[in-house]
Amino acid sequence: MELDLSNIPKAEDVTSLAEAREVIKLQVAIEQLFKRLNKLEGRVEELESRLAKNSRNSHKPPSIDGDNKPEPKIRRKKSNRPSGGQRGH
């Protein structure tokens, strides 16, 4: 997010010293808030990337998956034959 202070009067454009001090205070406060906002946006991105990880795409053990376990990969294809051994044995 870009900091746009173009619509806030500059300290040298105001008529009194008290107004100039107030404008400077507001500009400093706005800059601090934008710095904090940028820091928090980075933290949100970091936490969202952590939430997206599970045992298959990170070094974490399967026990961290909880109830949101990914579907197991099926290696064999389903056949038309019934399961079990030969009949009559």
N, C-alpha and C positions, 0 to 999 in steps of 0.2 A: 504494500500500500504506500502510495506516494504522499508526501507531506506537502500540502498546498496552502500556503499562508498568504496568497495573493489578495484575498478579500478582507484580511485583517489589516487595519491601518498600521503604518510603521511608526515607531516611537518618535521620529523626527517630524511626522506630519501632524501630530496632535498639538493642541494649543497650550496645555499646561504641563508642568513637571509631574504632577500627580498622575495625569492621564498617561504620560509617557512611561512612568514606572509601572503602571497597571498593564499597559500593552506589553512591556518587556516581560513581566511576570507571566502573562497569559501565553506569550510565545514560548517561553521556557517550559511551561507546564505542558503545552501541546507537543513540543518536541520530545519531552520525557515520556508522554503517553504513547506516542508513535513508536518510540524505541521499545517500550514495554510490549506494545501490541505485536511488533515484529518478532520479539523474543518468544512470546506466547504462541504465535502462529507456528514457529519452528518446533516448539515443544509438542504442539498438537500433531504435527506431521510425524514426529518421532514416535509418539504414542500410538498413532494410527498404524504405523508400519509394524510396531510390536504386536498389535492386536491381530494383524493379518498373518502372523507367523504361526506355524504348528510344527509338529514333529517331522513332517515330510519336507518342509522347506527351511529348516533351521537345525541347529545342533541339539535342540532340546529333546528330552526323552518323551516317549509316547504318553506318559502319565500326565503331562501338562495339557493334553488335548481335552480332557474332561468329556462332557457329553457331545461336544462338537467334533467328534472324530471324523476324519475324512473316510469316504467309502474305500474299502480295500480293492486293490487291483485284482481283477479276475484273470488268471493266466490261462485257464482252459476254457474252450468253447463248449457250450451246452450241446449234447448229442440227442438224437431221437431215441436212443435205446434206454430202457429202464435201468435204474440203478440196482446193484446187487450182483450176486454170482449167477452161475448157470442153474437152470431149473432141473430139478430131479437129482441133485447131488446133495 
